[in-house]
Amino acid sequence: MKILIASTPAAGHISPMLAITRILLDDDHEIAFLTGTAFRDRIEASGAQFLPLPADADFDGPDLPSPIPELKDIPPGSQWLRIVCERLFVDAIPAQDQGLREALKQFQADVIVGDDLLFGVLPMLLGPREMRPPIVLCGTSFLHWKRDDGAPDFVGLPPATTKEQREQYAVLAGDHDANVDQPVLRKLNGVLKTYGVGPVSVPLFHSVVGLAYLQLSVPSFEFPRELPPTVHFVGTPPIIRNQGPLPPWAHELDGSRKVVLVTQGTVANHNFGLLLAPTFAALANEPDLLVVATAGGRPIETIPGPIPSNARLASYLPFEWLLPRVDALVTNGGYGTINQALSFGIPLVTAGLIEDKADVNARVAWSGVGINLATNAPTSEALREATRTVLDRPSYRMRATQMADEFASIDTRLEVLRIIHRLERQRRAQPRAATMKPARSRRAAR
C-alpha cells in the first residue's frame, strides 16, 4: 500500500507516528509523511518521504503552544484551553486540509494515518466518501470521549463514586461546555461551513473518535465507559532505537543503586525549575538512589544547578536501553512517556496540569501505578515523599507490573497492520457502491 502519515508538528505526536511509520515500512509499504519542516530530518532518516505542511500549519515543532505567546501569562483553565483549541487547532484546519489535499495529489495514498490532533481531516471526512481514502487516527493522548459520570475533559477528575461527585461534575461540565466546548464549536462549524460540510455537534476532541481509532495504550489505563466500536487499544508502539548514544556514565546503572528517571518531556521543558531542579534537591541526600535526568533534546547546560553528586544528565537517552534499568519515573505527564514506562512496569510520580497532563496524571493515580501530585510546581519535600513511597511500597510496583503484562499481551505491530489492512480491503471491495451514493454532509459523531 501507499500510506500517507500526517501529524501535528509536535514532538510528542511525531515520535509515536514515526514508530507507526517504522511498523508500516517493515511491512513493505510505501510511506509519505506530512508534517512540519522542523521534523524533515527525522522523517527522512526513517525512510519515509517528507512532505511539508503549508506555512500556516507549520508552527515551531518543539513547542506546541509557541504560536500563541500570550499563553505563558494565562494560568491553566478554561480560557487557556479555549484559546489553544481555537488558535492552534481550529485555525489550522484550512492549512492542514490544503496540505492533505496537495499531498494526495503528489502521493496517491490508499490510506491516511494521522494523529488525534490533526483536525484538518474534518473537511475531507465530512465530505463525499468516494473522494478520499480511508482515514485512521492514532490516540496519542488520553482517550477523548464522553464519560459515564459526565465529567469534562482536561480537568483531571477521577471517575465519580458518589452522587455528590456526579452532581459536582455536572456543574463543572456545564461551565466547561459554556466556556470551552460551545465557543470552539461555533468557530469550528464556521470553518466547516466554508467547505459546505457539517455542522459538528460534539466537542472538538470527540469529533474524530468515530473514525478507525488506534488508542496507543491499554484498557486498564483508561477510565471505564462505553466506547465506540471504532476504538482499538493497540498498546504502545515499539521505542525507536538509537535515538541517542549511551552516556559515558552508562556503566553506573549496574543495579547497585535504584535508578530514578526524571523528565519534563519535549514540550513543557523550557523551565527545568518546575520539575528537574526540585527533584534533584529532593533526592540529593538519598545514597541508595541514582537520579537520571534527560533534557528532552535541550542542552544539559540549561538544567539549573546545583547538580547533586548522585545525578546524571543527558540531552537525549536511548530509552530502549534505559527503561529496563529504571525503578521509578518522575514526570510532568507526557502520555507517550508514561505508557512506555508502564510497558516496562515502572511506577510513577507525576506533577503537571497543562495541556492534557491533568487528565493523564489523574489516570496514573486512579489506576494505582503511581502518585499524582496534581500541581505544576511540586515542592522538593512532596517529590521526595512521593518518590520514596513508590519505590518502597510494593503495591505501586505490583500494579505497574500488572499493567506491563497487559501491554505485553497486545501485539502492537500485528494490531496496527490488521486494522489498516482491513480498511484497505474494504476500500477495494466497495469503490463502485461508494461512487453511487449521493454526496451529502455528515456529522463527525458517527
C-alpha positions in Angstrom: 0.0 0.0 0.0 0.8 3.7 -0.3 0.2 5.2 3.1 0.2 8.9 4.0 1.1 9.6 7.6 0.1 13.1 8.8 0.9 14.6 12.1 0.7 17.7 14.2 4.2 19.2 14.2 4.9 18.5 17.9 7.5 16.0 19.2 5.0 14.2 21.5 2.9 13.3 18.4 5.8 12.9 15.9 7.5 10.2 17.9 4.6 7.7 18.1 3.7 8.4 14.5 7.3 7.6 13.5 7.1 4.4 15.4 3.9 3.6 13.4 5.8 4.5 10.3 8.5 2.0 11.2 6.0 -0.7 11.6 4.5 0.1 8.1 7.9 0.3 6.4 8.9 -3.0 7.8 5.7 -4.4 6.3 6.9 -3.2 2.8 4.5 -0.3 2.4 5.4 3.0 0.7 5.2 5.9 3.2 5.0 9.6 2.8 4.9 11.7 6.0 3.2 15.1 6.1 4.2 17.4 9.0 6.2 20.5 9.9 9.6 21.3 8.4 11.3 21.2 11.8 11.0 17.4 11.6 12.2 16.9 8.0 15.5 15.3 9.1 13.8 12.8 11.4 11.2 11.9 8.7 13.8 11.3 6.0 16.0 9.4 8.4 13.1 7.0 9.0 13.0 6.1 5.3 9.7 7.9 4.6 9.2 10.6 2.0 8.8 14.0 3.7 6.0 16.3 2.7 5.8 19.8 4.3 2.6 21.3 5.8 1.7 24.7 4.5 3.2 27.6 6.4 0.0 28.4 8.3 0.0 24.9 9.9 3.8 24.7 10.3 4.5 26.0 13.8 7.6 25.5 15.9 7.9 21.8 16.3 9.5 21.6 19.8 6.8 23.7 21.5 3.1 23.1 20.8 1.8 26.4 22.1 4.6 28.5 20.6 2.4 30.3 18.0 0.4 31.8 20.9 2.9 33.6 23.1 0.3 35.1 25.4 -0.5 31.6 26.8 2.5 31.9 29.1 0.7 34.6 31.0 -2.6 32.7 31.3 -3.0 30.1 34.1 -4.3 26.6 33.2 -8.0 26.6 33.0 -11.0 27.3 30.6 -9.6 30.4 29.0 -6.2 28.7 28.3 -7.9 25.6 26.8 -10.3 27.6 24.7 -7.6 29.8 23.2 -5.5 26.7 22.4 -8.4 24.9 20.7 -9.4 27.9 18.7 -6.0 29.3 17.7 -3.9 26.2 17.5 -6.4 23.6 16.2 -9.4 25.2 14.6 -7.4 28.0 12.9 -5.0 25.3 11.4 -7.8 23.3 9.7 -7.7 25.2 6.4 -4.0 24.9 6.0 -3.9 21.3 7.2 -6.8 20.4 4.8 -4.8 22.1 2.0 -1.7 20.2 2.9 -3.6 16.9 2.9 -5.1 17.5 -0.5 -1.8 18.6 -2.0 -0.1 15.6 -0.5 -2.7 13.3 -2.1 -2.1 14.8 -5.5 1.7 14.1 -5.2 1.2 10.8 -3.4 -1.9 8.8 -4.2 -2.4 7.2 -0.9 -4.6 4.1 -0.2 -4.9 5.0 3.5 -4.3 8.2 5.6 -3.0 7.6 9.1 -3.0 10.7 11.3 -2.6 11.7 14.9 -5.5 12.7 17.1 -5.0 16.5 17.0 -5.0 16.6 13.1 -8.4 18.2 12.9 -7.6 19.2 9.3 -9.1 15.8 8.3 -12.6 17.0 9.2 -13.5 18.7 5.9 -12.4 15.6 4.0 -14.1 13.3 6.5 -17.4 15.1 6.3 -17.4 15.4 2.5 -18.2 12.7 -0.1 -16.8 9.4 1.0 -15.7 8.4 -2.5 -13.4 11.5 -2.7 -11.0 10.3 -0.1 -9.1 7.2 1.1 -9.9 5.6 4.5 -8.7 7.6 7.4 -7.2 6.1 10.6 -6.3 8.3 13.6 -3.9 7.4 16.5 -4.7 8.4 20.0 -1.5 9.9 21.3 -3.2 11.4 24.4 -5.8 10.2 26.8 -9.0 9.0 25.1 -11.2 11.9 24.3 -14.7 10.5 24.7 -17.8 11.3 26.9 -17.7 9.9 30.3 -20.4 8.0 32.1 -20.1 10.3 35.1 -20.4 13.4 33.0 -17.0 14.9 33.9 -15.5 17.2 31.4 -12.1 16.5 29.8 -8.9 18.4 30.7 -9.9 19.0 34.4 -8.1 15.9 35.8 -11.1 14.4 37.6 -11.2 10.7 38.6 -14.3 8.6 38.0 -17.1 9.7 40.3 -18.0 7.2 43.0 -20.8 9.1 44.8 -24.0 11.0 43.9 -22.4 14.2 45.3 -19.4 13.8 43.0 -21.7 13.4 40.0 -23.6 16.5 41.0 -20.4 18.4 41.3 -19.1 17.1 37.9 -22.4 18.2 36.3 -21.8 21.8 37.4 -18.2 21.7 36.1 -19.4 20.1 32.9 -21.9 22.9 32.3 -19.3 25.5 32.9 -16.8 23.7 30.6 -19.4 23.5 27.9 -20.3 27.1 28.1 -16.8 28.5 28.3 -14.9 26.0 26.1 -16.9 23.5 24.0 -19.6 25.8 22.6 -17.3 28.7 21.7 -14.9 26.3 20.0 -17.8 24.5 18.2 -19.1 27.8 16.9 -15.7 28.6 15.4 -15.2 25.1 14.1 -18.6 25.0 12.4 -17.9 28.4 10.9 -14.8 27.0 9.3 -16.6 23.8 8.1 -19.4 25.8 6.6 -16.9 27.3 4.1 -16.4 23.8 2.8 -20.1 23.1 2.6 -20.0 20.4 5.3 -21.0 19.9 8.9 -22.1 21.1 11.4 -20.4 19.0 14.1 -22.5 18.6 17.2 -20.0 17.1 19.6 -16.9 18.7 21.3 -13.9 19.2 19.1 -11.8 16.5 20.7 -14.6 13.9 20.4 -15.3 14.7 16.7 -12.8 12.3 15.3 -13.1 9.3 17.6 -15.8 7.8 15.4 -13.1 7.0 12.8 -11.0 3.9 13.0 -9.1 4.9 16.1 -5.9 3.3 17.4 -5.5 4.2 21.1 -1.8 3.9 21.9 -2.4 2.4 25.4 -4.2 -0.4 27.2 -7.7 -0.6 28.6 -6.6 -0.6 32.2 -5.1 2.9 31.8 -8.4 4.3 30.6 -11.4 5.2 32.7 -14.1 2.6 32.2 -17.1 3.7 30.0 -18.9 2.6 26.9 -16.7 3.3 23.9 -17.5 3.3 20.1 -16.6 0.1 18.4 -14.2 2.1 16.3 -11.7 2.4 19.2 -9.0 -0.2 19.3 -6.4 -0.3 22.1 -3.2 -1.3 20.4 -0.6 -0.9 23.2 2.4 1.4 22.9 4.5 1.4 19.7 8.0 0.0 19.9 10.6 2.5 21.0 12.6 3.9 18.1 16.0 2.6 18.7 19.3 4.5 18.8 17.8 7.9 19.4 20.8 8.9 21.4 24.2 7.5 22.3 25.0 5.7 25.5 26.1 8.2 28.1 29.7 8.0 29.5 28.2 7.0 32.9 26.2 4.1 31.4 28.2 1.5 33.4 26.9 3.1 36.7 23.4 1.7 36.0 24.6 -1.7 37.3 21.9 -2.4 39.8 23.9 -1.3 42.8 21.6 1.7 43.3 18.0 2.2 42.4 17.5 4.4 39.3 15.0 7.3 39.3 14.5 8.8 35.9 13.2 12.4 35.8 12.0 14.1 32.6 9.9 17.1 31.5 9.4 15.6 28.1 9.9 17.5 24.8 7.3 20.2 25.0 6.9 21.6 28.6 10.7 21.7 29.1 11.6 25.3 28.9 11.6 25.8 32.6 13.6 23.0 34.3 13.0 24.7 37.6 9.5 23.2 37.6 10.4 19.5 38.0 14.1 18.6 37.3 15.6 21.1 39.8 13.2 20.3 42.7 13.7 16.5 42.1 17.4 16.9 42.3 17.0 18.8 45.6 14.6 16.2 46.8 16.8 13.2 46.2 20.3 14.7 46.6 20.8 13.0 50.0 19.5 9.6 49.1 22.6 7.4 48.9 20.8 4.4 47.5 19.5 6.3 44.5 20.9 7.4 41.2 18.9 10.2 39.6 19.0 10.3 35.8 17.7 13.3 34.0 17.0 13.9 30.3 16.6 17.4 28.9 14.3 16.3 26.1 16.8 17.4 23.4 17.8 20.7 25.0 21.4 21.2 26.1 22.1 19.9 29.5 23.7 23.3 30.4 20.1 24.7 30.5 19.4 22.5 33.5 19.8 24.7 36.6 22.2 23.9 39.4 23.2 22.8 41.8 23.5 19.3 40.4 23.9 16.8 43.2 26.6 14.1 43.1 24.1 11.3 42.6 22.6 13.0 39.4 23.5 12.0 35.9 22.4 14.2 32.9 21.9 13.8 29.2 20.2 15.8 26.4 18.8 12.6 24.9 19.0 9.0 26.1 18.2 5.7 24.3 15.1 4.7 26.1 15.2 1.1 24.8 18.5 0.8 26.9 17.4 3.0 29.8 13.9 1.9 30.7 14.7 -1.7 31.7 17.1 -0.2 34.3 14.7 2.4 35.8 13.0 1.8 39.2 10.7 4.9 39.2 9.9 7.7 36.8 9.2 11.3 37.8 7.5 13.1 35.0 5.1 16.0 34.2 2.8 13.6 32.5 3.6 13.1 28.8 1.2 10.4 27.6 3.7 8.6 25.4 6.5 8.5 28.0 4.1 7.3 30.7 2.8 4.5 28.5 6.3 3.4 27.6 7.3 3.4 31.3 4.2 1.3 32.2 5.1 -1.2 29.5 8.2 -1.8 31.5 6.4 -2.0 34.8 7.9 1.3 36.1 5.9 3.1 38.9 5.4 6.8 38.5 5.4 10.2 40.3 3.6 12.8 38.2 3.3 16.6 38.5 1.7 18.5 35.7 -1.6 20.3 34.9 -1.2 22.0 31.4 -2.1 20.6 28.0 -3.5 17.1 28.6 -1.4 16.4 31.6 -4.1 16.8 34.4 -6.2 14.0 32.8 -3.2 11.8 32.0 -1.9 12.1 35.6 -5.4 11.5 37.0 -5.3 8.1 35.3 -1.9 7.4 37.0 -3.4 7.8 40.4 -6.7 6.1 39.6 -5.0 3.0 38.1 -2.7 2.6 41.1 0.5 2.8 39.2 1.8 5.9 40.9 1.3 9.1 42.8 -0.2 12.3 41.2 1.0 15.4 43.0 -1.6 17.4 40.9 0.5 20.6 40.6 2.7 22.3 38.1 5.2 23.2 40.7 5.8 20.4 43.2 7.9 21.1 46.3 11.1 19.1 47.0 9.5 17.7 50.1 6.5 16.4 48.2 8.7 14.9 45.5 10.9 13.1 48.0 8.0 11.6 49.9 6.2 10.5 46.7 9.3 9.0 45.1 10.3 7.1 48.3 6.7 5.9 48.6 6.5 4.4 45.0 10.0 2.9 45.5 9.4 1.4 48.9 5.8 0.4 48.9 5.4 -2.8 46.9 1.8 -2.1 45.8 2.9 0.5 43.2 5.4 -1.8 41.6 2.9 -4.6 41.6 0.3 -2.6 39.9 2.7 -1.3 37.3 3.9 -4.8 36.7 0.3 -5.9 36.1 0.0 -3.1 33.6 3.2 -4.2 31.9 1.7 -7.7 31.5 -1.3 -6.1 29.8 0.9 -4.3 27.4 2.8 -7.5 26.6 -0.5 -9.3 25.8 -1.0 -6.9 22.9 1.0 -7.4 19.7 1.0 -3.7 18.7 2.6 -4.3 15.3 0.0 -7.0 14.4 -2.9 -4.9 15.6 -1.9 -1.8 13.7 -1.4 -3.8 10.5 -4.6 -5.7 10.9 -6.7 -2.6 11.2 -5.0 -0.7 8.3 -5.2 -3.8 6.0 -8.8 -4.3 6.9 -9.7 -0.7 5.9 -7.8 -1.1 2.6 -9.7 -4.3 1.8 -13.0 -2.5 2.5 -11.9 0.3 0.2 -11.1 -2.0 -2.6 -14.3 -4.0 -2.2 -16.6 -1.1 -2.3 -15.4 1.5 -4.8 -18.5 1.2 -7.1 -21.0 1.3 -4.3 -19.3 4.4 -2.9 -19.5 6.3 -6.1 -23.2 5.6 -6.5 -24.0 7.3 -3.2 -25.0 11.0 -3.4 -22.6 13.4 -1.8 -24.0 14.7 1.5 -22.8 16.3 4.6 -22.3 14.0 7.6 -21.7 14.7 11.2 -18.4 13.6 12.7 -20.1 11.7 15.6 -20.6 8.6 13.6 
